[in-house]
Amino acid sequence: MTFAAPLFLLAALAAAIPIVLHLINRQRATELPFPTLRFLKVSAQKTRRRKRVEDLLLMLLRAAVLLLVALGLARPAVTRLNALWGGAQTAAVIVLDNSMSMGAIDANRMRLETARAAALQILDQLDDGDQAALLPTCGPQAAEDAKLDRTQDAVRQSLGQCRVEYQRADLEQSLQKARELLEKSDAPNRQIYLLTDMQRVSWGEGDKSPSSASLPTSAFPVILVDCSRAPKPNAAVQSLDIDAALPVTGLPMRATVTLLNTSAAAQNRVVELWIDGAKYASSPELNVPPMGRVKHGFTFSFDRGGLHRGEARLAGDDGSKFDDRRFFAIEIDRGVPVAVVKQQRHEIAYLDDAYYLEKALAAGRGGGGAVAVTSLLADDLPSESLEKYKVVYCVNLPALNAAAADRLAAYVTGGGRVVWLCGDNVVPDAYNRMNEQSGGRLLPAALVDVGVPNAKDSRDSWHIGFLDKKNPVLARLVEPPSLYESVLVFKRVRMATADGPTSVLARLDDGEPLLVERRVDKGRVLMFGTAAQTQWSNLPLRPIFLPLIAQLTFELAEVEQARADVIAGRSLVLDPSLSSTSGSSEIEVASPGGERLRLKCDGATPFRYAGTFDIGVYVLRRLDAPSSQPTAYSVNFDPEEAEPAAIDRKELEERFGDAPVIFAENADDLSSTFALLREGKSLWTAFLSAVLIALVFETFLSNRFGGKKKE
């Protein structure tokens, strides 16, 4: 405890006045013998003892009143949180929340500017020789941010350069860094200032409840400065989903935009679709309910191949410009290498076993270029370099010889994808022997027999009755059901799916599997129980065939049509097949602003780039392989950063536990907070209340004990 006016403590000597008066009034009465009153002696002694107790109690109460008055005039304060600031050196770490939510406009002022002004107040309070450090929560970390500076010049310079970032803040981690920094200081007074808008998502990852765990405890006081006020109405582009049945020129695609209204009043907003730097379309005026969401879809197509950049953009100004854009990147006619293996080439094209399959793979304007198809014969397998193909389709092949089977099995084990299509050349027993000789690496399940509809059941075909909705390819084809229910199968190969770790992706209406998948080491093998020929099924003639084959190929090749899920601040990982090499190589990184960096890549590990602090489209390309295709990534802000929910003080106090924490009352004027740190918490109100209570109690006791003297 400290006293702002310690001279008033001398007034505490006045507490001796009631004691002196009490001693003066204790005069002993003269004893005179009066025999007739001897029977009252016992009663008089009892009255005298009670009177002494009453007088002593009143004396102590009056002395306490004078003592409390003196202590109150001395302005006592509790200094448990800090010693006298002016009497010792101070080390202060300023944790500045510069996440995307700090770009919101409150009372015509950006929250980050409010935090910057508060940080300048803190620095102005420091004396020469005091230490200070600035720790931004987001963005690239400068070397000077990780140390305490005695002149504060570097801190002021870093503060002026600090900007709003598109990342989500992790305040727990930032507080821990601040504590570790203060532990290295020998200053008697060490404090942490946290300048934030108290956004809830900044206090925990994902769906973690902020009250589910306590913050790390520390002896250093944490001063929380809330930089938020009444926000300006704001809407955000929270998500952008691209749905492309086949990424080729001329075919329609759909972009679905989700708008979030973060204010308590409904808003009418317009969203625009921009492609390759030009506005493609605008939505009608969309009514977004209070704290609600609304979706709008755009349909578009491309007339040329290559890499395309797009974005959904909110028209007009609102409470934050940082959440008004969301980007996507898509590669059209990429040319995924695929091999189609067949028994022989037919002189009449439409009679070829792989005719419909090759047409589906080559779909697009002018033959397209999304898939680069290479036609092989079964005899080519032993000598062909299969590793250059993403997917290998085996169409109506007889059981392979040992050399071809071993070559194909090695391809699967190394990470290849093989899809079998049945036909008249598929003999179940021969296929099962081939699979056994290859160690079970070629088929997803054992084959049972070849079946045709039974006339006794009054049917001449089966139809598809089930598609696995969990499969990313088939999930797009389940609606409407007539899309797959119209597929008729006249002949099929039955598979024993009960044996082994297989996944049934499609079934016929009698429950028998039609499309089965199995993972083998790093690779995958699939089998269609029917053929890509009209003699076995009408599947090649149905509308579902083209998107089924195209999307299945891209999914197996692990080609992302649109990369829109990379969050700002997280690393971009280049496709291992593009970055792996026998030695080191150079990777060119093109950022959304047009800057180009050349970075070294170790061929032993995938290439990672962590400088994704700006949103937009990043393009990575290997420089030592001219034929290698660039890989595009769209980087966007964390959608949870658009959520306005804030954490309250009570919840934070529970998290901090016994750790000292102070909540600043006004971010624009921290003088009262600085006074609290210097002088502690004033006890004047408590002492004044105690004086009033004591006076009331003394008056009551005086009347109670004194009363009116009787004649």
C-alpha positions as a printed Julia matrix, in Angstrom:
711×3 Matrix{Float64}:
   0.0     0.0     0.0
   1.19    3.54   -0.8
  -0.04    7.01    0.22
  -0.34    9.95   -2.17
  -0.33   12.5     0.74
   1.69   10.81    3.5
   1.89   13.99    5.68
  -1.75   13.51    6.63
  -0.67   10.36    8.45
   0.44   12.69   11.28
  -3.25   13.33   11.87
  -3.47    9.76   13.05
  -2.11   11.05   16.39
  -5.57   12.52   16.95
  -6.71    8.99   17.64
  -5.07    9.41   21.06
  -7.51   12.17   22.1
 -10.42    9.84   23.03
  -7.97    7.69   24.96
  -6.64   10.67   26.97
 -10.16   11.91   27.67
 -11.16    8.47   28.77
  -8.25    8.3    31.21
  -9.01   11.77   32.58
 -12.63   10.9    33.24
 -11.63    7.81   35.22
 -11.72    9.58   38.67
 -12.05    7.33   41.66
 -14.99    8.22   43.94
 -14.43    8.83   47.7
 -15.57    5.91   49.8
 -17.91    6.78   52.73
 -19.34    4.14   55.06
 -23.1     4.09   54.82
 -24.37    0.93   56.44
 -27.92    1.26   55.25
 -26.76    0.88   51.66
 -24.51   -2.14   52.12
 -27.09   -4.35   50.47
 -26.68   -2.39   47.24
 -22.92   -3.0    47.07
 -23.14   -6.04   44.82
 -25.46   -4.3    42.32
 -23.19   -1.23   42.16
 -20.17   -3.34   41.32
 -21.99   -4.97   38.4
 -23.11   -1.59   37.06
 -19.55   -0.25   37.32
 -18.11   -3.15   35.31
 -20.71   -2.71   32.56
 -20.02    1.0    32.43
 -16.29    0.36   31.96
 -16.95   -1.92   28.99
 -19.27    0.63   27.37
 -16.78    3.46   27.9
 -13.93    1.37   26.48
 -15.96    0.46   23.37
 -16.88    4.1    22.73
 -13.26    5.15   23.24
 -12.02    2.62   20.66
 -14.74    3.53   18.17
 -13.98    7.28   18.44
 -10.26    6.62   18.1
 -10.93    4.48   15.02
 -12.99    7.29   13.43
 -10.14    9.77   13.82
  -7.61    7.21   12.58
  -9.68    6.41    9.47
 -10.09   10.12    8.72
  -6.32   10.58    8.88
  -5.64    7.54    6.68
  -8.25    8.65    4.18
  -6.73   12.15    3.89
  -3.39   10.47    3.14
  -5.01    8.95   -0.04
  -4.03    5.28    0.34
  -3.74    3.03   -2.73
  -3.13   -0.66   -3.34
   0.01   -1.23   -5.43
  -0.07   -5.02   -5.73
  -0.07   -4.76   -9.55
   2.99   -2.56   -9.74
   5.53   -0.62   -7.74
   5.79    3.15   -8.09
   6.48    3.58  -11.8
   8.41    6.77  -11.47
  10.83    5.32   -9.01
  12.24    2.43  -11.08
  12.97    1.4   -14.64
  10.12    0.02  -16.75
  10.0    -2.59  -19.5
   6.81   -2.57  -21.59
   5.84   -4.95  -24.39
   3.05   -3.71  -26.67
   1.13   -6.56  -28.33
  -0.64   -4.97  -31.3
  -3.52   -6.88  -32.86
  -3.28   -6.11  -36.58
  -5.51   -8.92  -37.82
  -8.1    -8.29  -40.54
 -10.85   -7.37  -38.07
  -8.74   -4.37  -36.96
  -9.41   -2.86  -40.39
 -13.05   -2.22  -39.48
 -14.25    1.38  -39.28
 -15.55    2.54  -35.88
 -16.75    6.13  -35.55
 -15.08    7.11  -38.85
 -11.76    5.72  -37.67
 -10.05    2.43  -38.4
  -9.51    0.28  -35.32
  -5.82   -0.07  -36.11
  -5.45    3.73  -36.02
  -7.08    3.75  -32.59
  -4.62    1.09  -31.46
  -1.7     3.01  -32.98
  -2.69    6.17  -31.09
  -2.96    4.19  -27.84
   0.51    2.71  -28.44
   1.93    6.23  -28.86
   0.4     7.21  -25.51
   2.17    4.27  -23.9
   5.5     5.21  -25.45
   5.1     8.85  -24.42
   4.73    7.77  -20.78
   8.07    5.98  -20.77
  11.17    7.77  -19.48
  14.66    7.76  -20.92
  16.24    4.37  -20.34
  12.94    2.51  -20.15
  12.63   -0.5   -22.44
   9.89   -1.1   -25.01
   9.04   -3.64  -27.7
   6.26   -3.94  -30.29
   4.84   -7.37  -31.17
   2.35   -7.32  -34.08
   0.16  -10.41  -34.02
   0.12  -10.92  -37.79
   2.26  -10.42  -40.84
   6.01  -10.8   -41.3
   7.92  -10.42  -38.06
  10.84   -7.96  -38.15
  14.01   -8.72  -36.2
  13.66   -5.55  -34.08
  10.22   -6.71  -32.92
  11.78   -9.57  -30.97
  13.84   -7.43  -28.59
  13.42   -4.62  -26.07
  14.65   -1.19  -27.19
  15.87    1.43  -24.68
  15.39    4.42  -26.99
  11.96    3.42  -28.36
  12.96    4.8   -31.78
  12.77    1.4   -33.48
   9.41    0.76  -31.82
   7.97    4.03  -33.12
   9.28    3.27  -36.59
   7.77   -0.24  -36.57
   4.5     1.18  -35.26
   4.29    3.58  -38.19
   4.9     0.75  -40.67
   2.41   -1.67  -39.12
  -0.58   -2.4   -41.36
  -3.75   -4.47  -41.29
  -3.04   -8.08  -42.29
  -5.46  -10.66  -43.68
  -4.63  -13.27  -41.06
  -6.35  -14.29  -37.86
  -4.62  -13.23  -34.65
  -3.51  -15.76  -32.05
  -3.51  -13.63  -28.91
  -2.58  -16.48  -26.58
   0.59  -17.15  -28.53
   1.4   -13.44  -28.72
   1.0   -13.03  -24.95
   3.33  -15.96  -24.41
   5.96  -14.32  -26.65
   5.6   -11.1   -24.67
   6.13  -12.93  -21.38
   9.24  -14.66  -22.71
  10.58  -11.27  -23.82
   9.98   -9.67  -20.41
  11.66  -12.56  -18.61
  14.9   -11.5   -20.28
  14.64   -7.98  -18.84
  16.0    -6.95  -15.42
  13.67   -3.94  -15.09
  11.76   -3.86  -11.77
   8.51   -2.84  -13.51
   7.46   -5.1   -16.39
   4.11   -4.82  -18.16
   2.27   -6.15  -21.2
  -0.12   -3.93  -23.15
  -2.57   -5.79  -25.41
  -4.24   -3.52  -27.97
  -7.09   -5.46  -29.64
 -10.73   -5.33  -30.65
 -11.51   -8.31  -28.39
 -12.66  -10.45  -31.34
 -13.64  -13.87  -30.09
 -11.89  -15.98  -32.73
  -8.55  -14.4   -31.78
  -8.61  -16.2   -28.41
  -8.84  -19.76  -29.7
  -8.34  -21.99  -32.75
 -11.34  -23.19  -34.75
 -14.33  -24.15  -32.59
 -12.31  -24.12  -29.36
 -14.26  -22.34  -26.65
 -12.32  -19.42  -25.16
 -13.42  -20.42  -21.68
 -12.31  -24.02  -22.05
  -8.72  -23.4   -20.96
  -6.78  -20.92  -18.84
  -4.16  -18.59  -20.17
  -0.55  -19.16  -19.06
  -0.09  -17.46  -15.71
   2.55  -14.79  -15.17
   3.54  -12.18  -12.6
   3.61   -9.49  -15.28
   0.42   -7.41  -15.37
  -1.52   -7.41  -18.65
  -3.28   -4.18  -19.59
  -6.1    -4.88  -22.07
  -7.04   -1.91  -24.29
 -10.28   -2.43  -26.22
  -9.98   -0.52  -29.51
 -13.48   -1.27  -30.79
 -16.51    1.01  -30.69
 -19.83    1.1   -32.53
 -18.9    -0.41  -35.9
 -20.03    0.92  -39.25
 -22.43   -1.48  -41.08
 -20.38   -4.07  -42.93
 -20.83   -7.03  -45.26
 -18.21   -9.61  -46.23
 -17.63  -12.08  -49.07
 -17.27  -15.05  -46.76
 -16.95  -17.85  -49.32
 -16.63  -18.52  -53.03
 -17.21  -22.01  -54.43
 -16.35  -22.97  -58.01
 -18.19  -25.92  -59.55
 -16.81  -27.06  -62.9
 -17.96  -30.35  -64.37
 -14.97  -30.27  -66.69
 -12.33  -27.5   -66.84
 -12.27  -27.08  -70.6
 -13.08  -24.22  -72.94
 -16.68  -23.65  -73.85
 -18.25  -25.64  -71.02
 -20.24  -23.73  -68.37
 -19.02  -23.35  -64.79
 -20.68  -21.91  -61.71
 -19.36  -19.62  -59.01
 -21.45  -19.47  -55.82
 -20.8   -16.46  -53.58
 -21.86  -16.27  -49.92
 -22.32  -12.81  -48.39
 -22.31  -12.26  -44.62
 -23.99   -9.28  -42.97
 -22.12   -8.46  -39.74
 -24.45   -5.64  -38.63
 -27.78   -5.64  -36.8
 -29.66   -4.07  -39.73
 -30.52   -5.56  -43.1
 -28.4    -4.49  -46.07
 -28.94   -4.38  -49.82
 -25.67   -5.21  -51.57
 -24.45   -5.97  -55.08
 -21.7    -8.52  -55.74
 -19.63   -8.56  -58.94
 -17.75  -11.35  -60.7
 -14.39  -10.34  -62.17
 -12.39  -12.62  -64.47
  -8.86  -11.89  -65.64
  -9.05   -8.29  -64.48
 -12.35   -7.4   -66.17
 -15.86   -7.28  -64.73
 -17.81  -10.24  -66.1
 -21.21   -9.87  -64.4
 -23.07   -8.17  -61.54
 -25.76   -9.6   -59.31
 -29.1    -7.9   -58.7
 -29.44   -6.05  -55.42
 -29.29   -8.76  -52.74
 -31.09   -8.3   -49.43
 -28.86   -9.68  -46.67
 -30.73  -10.13  -43.34
 -29.27   -8.84  -40.05
 -26.37  -11.07  -38.94
 -27.39  -13.41  -41.75
 -26.13  -14.8   -45.05
 -27.31  -14.92  -48.62
 -25.95  -16.8   -51.66
 -25.79  -15.84  -55.31
 -24.56  -17.9   -58.26
 -22.83  -16.83  -61.49
 -22.61  -19.03  -64.58
 -19.67  -18.42  -66.9
 -17.3   -20.13  -69.34
 -13.89  -19.59  -70.9
 -13.12  -19.27  -74.6
  -9.41  -20.01  -74.26
  -7.26  -22.37  -72.28
  -4.57  -21.66  -69.71
  -4.55  -20.15  -66.24
  -7.43  -17.84  -65.35
  -7.81  -15.58  -62.32
 -11.13  -14.52  -60.91
 -12.67  -12.83  -57.89
 -15.99  -12.01  -56.3
 -16.1    -8.37  -55.27
 -18.62   -6.35  -53.27
 -19.67   -3.12  -54.94
 -19.63    0.07  -52.87
 -18.06    1.0   -49.54
 -18.89   -0.38  -46.11
 -17.39   -0.89  -42.67
 -14.29   -2.76  -43.88
 -12.6    -2.91  -47.27
 -10.51   -5.93  -46.28
 -13.3    -8.54  -46.48
 -14.92   -7.37  -49.73
 -12.96   -9.61  -52.14
 -12.44  -13.32  -52.57
 -10.25  -14.88  -55.26
 -10.08  -18.11  -57.24
  -7.73  -19.59  -59.83
  -8.59  -22.23  -62.38
  -6.58  -23.92  -65.1
  -8.4   -24.68  -68.35
  -7.27  -27.38  -70.79
  -4.4   -28.32  -68.55
  -3.46  -31.5   -70.39
  -3.42  -34.19  -67.67
  -1.45  -37.15  -69.1
  -3.66  -40.26  -69.31
  -2.96  -43.61  -70.98
  -5.73  -45.75  -72.53
  -4.64  -49.39  -72.92
  -6.61  -51.7   -75.25
  -6.16  -55.03  -76.96
  -6.03  -53.71  -80.53
  -6.95  -50.71  -82.67
 -10.03  -51.16  -84.83
 -10.11  -49.9   -88.39
 -13.61  -48.49  -87.85
 -13.28  -45.9   -85.09
 -16.68  -46.29  -83.42
 -16.18  -50.06  -83.14
 -13.02  -49.59  -81.08
 -13.38  -50.76  -77.47
 -12.16  -47.38  -76.16
 -14.01  -45.15  -78.65
 -16.49  -43.6   -76.19
 -13.94  -43.39  -73.42
 -11.4   -41.51  -75.55
 -14.13  -39.16  -76.77
 -15.1   -38.35  -73.18
 -11.5   -37.73  -72.17
 -10.95  -35.46  -75.17
 -14.15  -33.47  -74.64
 -14.04  -29.71  -75.14
 -13.87  -27.16  -77.88
 -11.91  -28.39  -80.85
 -11.05  -31.63  -79.13
 -10.08  -29.86  -75.91
  -6.84  -30.13  -74.02
  -7.83  -30.8   -70.41
  -6.61  -34.39  -70.78
  -3.69  -35.5   -72.95
  -4.65  -39.0   -74.07
  -2.04  -41.56  -75.18
  -3.34  -44.73  -76.77
  -1.36  -47.89  -75.9
  -1.67  -51.59  -76.6
  -1.34  -54.29  -73.97
   1.91  -55.4   -75.6
   3.37  -51.93  -74.94
   3.04  -52.17  -71.15
   6.33  -53.99  -70.34
   8.41  -51.34  -72.13
   6.33  -48.22  -71.54
   7.32  -45.66  -68.87
   4.01  -45.55  -67.03
   5.21  -43.08  -64.36
   4.56  -40.15  -66.69
   0.83  -40.91  -66.71
  -1.51  -39.76  -63.95
  -4.16  -42.39  -64.74
  -4.1   -45.61  -66.8
  -7.39  -46.94  -68.22
  -7.37  -50.66  -69.12
 -10.24  -51.25  -71.56
 -11.54  -54.79  -72.27
  -8.12  -56.44  -71.98
  -7.47  -60.17  -71.73
  -5.56  -61.21  -68.63
  -2.07  -59.69  -68.87
   1.07  -61.77  -69.19
   3.51  -61.84  -66.3
   5.76  -59.05  -67.64
   2.88  -56.65  -68.34
   1.17  -57.5   -65.01
   4.36  -56.89  -63.02
   4.94  -53.6   -64.82
   1.41  -52.41  -64.08
   1.57  -53.63  -60.46
   4.8   -51.67  -59.9
   3.09  -48.57  -61.31
   0.22  -48.95  -58.82
   2.53  -49.57  -55.86
   4.48  -46.41  -56.71
   1.35  -44.26  -56.58
  -0.32  -44.87  -59.95
  -4.05  -45.04  -60.62
  -5.5   -47.88  -62.72
  -9.13  -48.12  -63.88
 -10.41  -51.37  -65.41
 -13.38  -51.46  -67.81
 -14.89  -54.83  -68.59
 -15.86  -56.42  -71.89
 -15.96  -59.72  -73.72
 -12.21  -60.26  -73.2
 -12.51  -60.19  -69.4
 -12.51  -63.77  -68.07
 -12.98  -63.77  -64.25
 -10.84  -66.85  -63.51
  -7.96  -65.6   -65.66
  -8.15  -62.15  -64.04
  -8.11  -63.64  -60.54
  -4.98  -65.68  -61.38
  -3.31  -62.57  -62.8
  -4.13  -60.68  -59.61
  -2.81  -63.47  -57.37
   0.48  -63.62  -59.29
   0.92  -59.85  -58.84
   0.38  -60.07  -55.1
  -3.19  -58.78  -55.18
  -2.11  -55.37  -56.46
  -4.12  -55.13  -59.7
  -7.8   -55.69  -58.84
  -9.99  -54.08  -56.18
 -11.85  -57.35  -55.58
 -12.03  -60.93  -56.84
 -14.23  -61.44  -59.91
 -17.06  -63.99  -59.67
 -18.67  -64.42  -63.07
 -20.24  -62.67  -66.05
 -23.99  -62.24  -65.75
 -26.94  -61.25  -67.9
 -30.52  -60.46  -66.79
 -32.64  -63.46  -65.88
 -35.77  -63.84  -67.97
 -37.52  -65.37  -64.96
 -37.3   -61.99  -63.24
 -39.06  -60.32  -66.19
 -36.18  -57.97  -66.81
 -33.84  -57.37  -69.7
 -31.43  -55.01  -67.91
 -30.41  -53.49  -64.61
 -30.14  -49.8   -63.77
 -27.9   -47.94  -61.35
 -29.64  -47.65  -57.99
 -26.96  -46.18  -55.74
 -24.09  -43.66  -55.88
 -21.81  -42.96  -52.93
 -22.56  -39.37  -51.85
 -19.34  -39.23  -49.81
 -17.21  -39.63  -52.92
 -16.19  -36.17  -54.25
 -16.87  -37.2   -57.84
 -20.19  -38.97  -57.4
 -21.52  -36.37  -54.95
 -21.98  -34.0   -57.89
 -23.96  -36.56  -59.87
 -26.57  -37.73  -57.36
 -29.06  -35.0   -58.26
 -31.35  -35.45  -59.99
 -31.61  -39.23  -59.47
 -32.79  -39.67  -63.04
 -29.27  -38.75  -64.15
 -27.92  -42.13  -63.01
 -31.12  -44.18  -62.82
 -31.47  -43.87  -66.61
 -28.25  -45.88  -67.07
 -29.09  -49.43  -68.15
 -26.7   -52.39  -67.87
 -27.26  -55.38  -70.14
 -24.19  -57.37  -69.1
 -21.94  -57.22  -66.07
 -19.06  -58.83  -64.19
 -19.9   -59.63  -60.6
 -17.32  -58.82  -57.88
 -16.84  -60.33  -54.41
 -16.56  -57.09  -52.44
 -16.85  -58.82  -49.06
 -13.18  -59.8   -49.25
 -10.56  -57.14  -48.59
 -10.65  -53.38  -47.88
 -12.77  -52.29  -50.85
 -15.14  -49.34  -51.3
 -18.3   -49.74  -53.36
 -18.91  -46.43  -55.14
 -21.92  -47.51  -57.25
 -24.43  -50.37  -57.12
 -27.07  -51.73  -59.44
 -30.72  -51.86  -58.43
 -30.3   -55.48  -57.28
 -27.56  -54.47  -54.82
 -24.62  -55.86  -56.82
 -21.57  -53.57  -57.01
 -20.91  -51.79  -60.3
 -17.94  -49.52  -59.44
 -15.42  -50.67  -56.82
 -12.25  -49.0   -55.53
  -9.31  -50.2   -53.42
  -6.14  -48.49  -52.25
  -2.9   -50.42  -52.83
   0.13  -48.93  -51.07
   0.43  -45.42  -52.57
  -1.82  -46.18  -55.54
  -5.47  -46.92  -56.27
  -7.24  -49.47  -58.47
 -10.86  -49.23  -59.65
 -13.08  -51.51  -61.74
 -16.3   -50.85  -63.65
 -18.39  -54.01  -63.66
 -19.59  -53.21  -67.16
 -18.06  -52.04  -70.45
 -17.77  -48.69  -72.22
 -19.53  -50.3   -75.16
 -23.18  -50.09  -76.17
 -23.45  -53.91  -76.31
 -22.99  -54.06  -72.53
 -24.58  -50.78  -71.35
 -26.07  -47.52  -72.55
 -23.76  -45.68  -70.11
 -21.56  -44.2   -72.89
 -24.67  -42.65  -74.45
 -26.09  -41.09  -71.28
 -25.43  -37.47  -70.14
 -23.73  -38.75  -66.97
 -20.88  -40.44  -68.87
 -18.9   -37.35  -69.84
 -18.82  -35.66  -66.38
 -18.3   -39.03  -64.68
 -15.2   -39.89  -66.71
 -13.83  -36.34  -66.67
 -14.25  -35.74  -62.94
 -13.06  -39.24  -62.07
  -9.9   -38.62  -64.09
  -9.18  -35.31  -62.41
  -9.9   -36.7   -58.96
  -7.61  -39.69  -59.52
  -4.92  -37.43  -60.96
  -5.32  -35.23  -57.86
  -5.62  -32.13  -60.0
  -7.4   -29.34  -58.16
  -9.54  -27.49  -60.64
  -9.87  -24.43  -58.42
  -7.52  -23.7   -55.53
  -9.55  -21.45  -53.24
  -8.93  -22.89  -49.8
  -5.51  -21.46  -48.93
  -5.77  -19.06  -45.99
  -3.51  -16.01  -45.82
  -0.39  -16.64  -43.75
  -0.27  -20.38  -44.4
   2.33  -22.06  -46.55
   1.88  -22.98  -50.18
   3.14  -26.5   -50.87
   4.2   -27.23  -54.41
   3.05  -30.54  -55.87
   5.78  -33.04  -54.9
   5.84  -34.4   -58.43
   6.79  -30.92  -59.64
   9.27  -30.05  -56.91
  11.06  -33.37  -56.5
  14.3   -33.63  -58.4
  17.66  -35.29  -58.04
  19.26  -32.06  -56.86
  18.4   -28.52  -55.83
  16.48  -26.32  -58.23
  15.0   -22.84  -58.4
  11.32  -22.06  -57.94
   9.87  -18.8   -59.21
   7.09  -17.35  -57.04
   4.87  -14.7   -58.61
   2.83  -12.83  -55.99
  -0.53  -11.09  -56.6
   1.21   -7.72  -56.77
   3.45   -8.82  -59.62
   6.66   -9.31  -57.64
   8.74  -12.33  -58.62
  11.04  -14.23  -56.28
  13.52  -16.97  -57.09
  13.96  -19.43  -54.24
  16.02  -22.58  -53.87
  14.25  -25.92  -53.64
  15.73  -29.02  -52.05
  14.74  -31.96  -54.19
  14.45  -34.21  -51.14
  11.44  -32.37  -49.67
   8.38  -30.6   -51.11
   8.8   -26.88  -51.7
   7.01  -24.6   -49.23
   6.43  -20.87  -49.5
   5.24  -19.06  -46.36
   5.07  -15.44  -47.56
   1.33  -15.46  -48.26
   0.48  -12.27  -46.39
  -1.4   -10.66  -49.31
  -4.57  -12.12  -50.77
  -4.83  -12.96  -54.46
  -3.42  -15.53  -56.86
   0.13  -16.86  -56.43
   1.85  -18.77  -59.23
   4.75  -21.18  -58.6
   6.92  -22.53  -61.42
  10.1   -24.57  -61.65
  12.79  -22.72  -63.59
  14.97  -25.75  -64.33
  12.17  -27.52  -66.2
  10.91  -25.33  -69.05
   8.2   -27.82  -69.9
   6.79  -27.88  -66.37
   3.42  -26.2   -65.96
   2.96  -23.4   -63.42
   0.88  -24.15  -60.37
  -1.61  -21.49  -59.24
  -2.95  -20.94  -55.73
  -5.66  -18.53  -54.64
  -5.03  -17.09  -51.17
  -7.92  -15.55  -49.24
  -8.61  -14.15  -45.79
  -9.72  -16.47  -43.02
 -13.56  -16.53  -43.28
 -13.83  -16.6   -39.49
 -12.15  -13.18  -39.37
 -15.38  -11.73  -40.75
 -17.32  -12.93  -37.67
 -17.91   -9.9   -35.4
 -18.54  -11.77  -32.12
 -16.45  -10.42  -29.22
 -15.36  -12.01  -25.97
 -16.54  -10.29  -22.77
 -14.51   -9.23  -19.74
 -15.94  -11.8   -17.36
 -14.91  -14.64  -19.63
 -11.41  -13.23  -20.0
 -11.03  -12.76  -16.25
 -11.86  -16.43  -15.8
  -9.21  -17.35  -18.35
  -6.53  -15.18  -16.79
  -7.31  -16.61  -13.35
  -5.01  -15.15  -10.68
  -2.77  -13.43  -13.22
  -2.9    -9.61  -12.82
  -5.03   -8.04  -15.56
  -6.31   -4.48  -16.0
  -9.0    -3.36  -18.43
  -8.4     0.14  -19.77
 -11.58    2.18  -19.7
 -10.85    4.43  -22.69
  -8.5     3.66  -25.57
  -8.39    7.34  -26.58
  -7.23    8.5   -23.14
  -5.15    6.08  -21.07
  -4.26    8.62  -18.36
  -6.47    6.92  -15.77
  -4.84    3.58  -16.59
  -1.37    5.08  -16.23
  -2.41    6.61  -12.89
  -3.63    3.23  -11.73
  -0.27    1.7   -12.6
   1.64    4.46  -10.82
  -0.52    4.94   -7.75
  -2.4     1.67   -7.57
  -6.09    1.38   -6.84
  -7.34    4.21   -4.57
  -8.89    3.18   -1.25
 -10.29    6.65   -0.47
 -13.87    5.54   -1.12
 -13.45    2.51    1.12
 -12.0     4.61    3.98
 -14.7     7.27    3.64
 -17.38    4.6     3.8
 -15.75    3.13    6.9
 -15.73    6.58    8.59
 -19.43    7.11    7.91
 -20.3     3.67    9.22
 -18.19    4.22   12.33
 -19.82    7.62   13.04
 -23.3     6.19   12.73
 -22.38    3.3    14.99
 -20.74    5.67   17.53
 -23.87    7.86   17.67
 -26.04    4.83   18.18
 -23.86    3.49   21.0
 -23.64    6.88   22.72
 -27.4     7.19   22.84
 -27.77    3.58   23.82
 -25.26    3.68   26.65
 -25.8     7.25   27.82
 -29.54    7.72   27.78
 -31.34   10.4    29.9
 -30.19   10.65   33.48
 -32.93   10.09   35.94
 -33.53   12.19   39.05
